[in-house]
Amino acid sequence: MTINKNRMLPKEAAEYIGCRYDKLMQMVRQKKIPHYRIGNRCLFRKESLDLWIENLERQSLEEATYG
C-alpha cells in the first residue's frame, strides 16, 4: 500500500505549519484553514496549506506596505 504524502492528518498538518494541534482544530472549526473531510476524518493537502501560507504572507506584506 502506498501512502500519499500530499495528504496529512491534523497532527501532521499542525507540525507542518508550526502550530499546536488544538489551534489547528480551532481554525478548522472557524473555517480559517483549508481542509476536507472524509466521514469524521479531517484531512489537509500539502499544496493547499502552502498556498494558504503564501496568501497569509502576501496579506501581511500588503498591510505593512499600505498600513
N, C-alpha and C positions, 0 to 999 in steps of 0.2 A: 504494500500500500504506500503510495506517495503522498506526503503531506505537503499541502500548499502553504508556502511560507509567506505568501502575499496576504493571507488571512490570519488575523490574530484574535485571541481571546482577550477579555478585558484586562487581565493581569499583564499579559504581554504588551498590550497597547499602552497601558499606563507606564510601564517601564520604557517603552519606545519613545513616548512623548515627554517623559520625565516628570510625571506627577504621581500622586498617590492613587491607589485603586478607588477609594471612596470618592475622591474628587472627580475622577473619570466617570464614575457611575452617576454622580450628581449632574455632570454635563450631559450625559445620555438622557437622563430624565427631563432635563430642561431643553433637550434637542439642540444643544450648542456644539455638538461634535458629530461628524459623520459616522454612522454605524448602520447596521442592518440586523434583523432578527430572523432566525430560523427556529420556529417554535419559541421556546423560552430562552434560547441561546442568543446572546448579544455578541456580534462579531464586527471586526473592523478590517478594512482593506488598507494595506500599507500605502498605496497610491493616494487614496482619499485623505489619509492623515497627513501625508506630505503636502498635498495641495492645501489642506486646511491650515497647516503651519505657515506655508508661504503667504496665504491670504492674511493671516494674523500679522505677519511681519510687514507686509505691504501696508496694511491699515495703520500700524504703529508708526511707520516711517512717514506716511501722509499726515498723520496727526502731528508729528513732531515738526514737519515742514510747514504745514498750514495752520497749526495750533490754534 
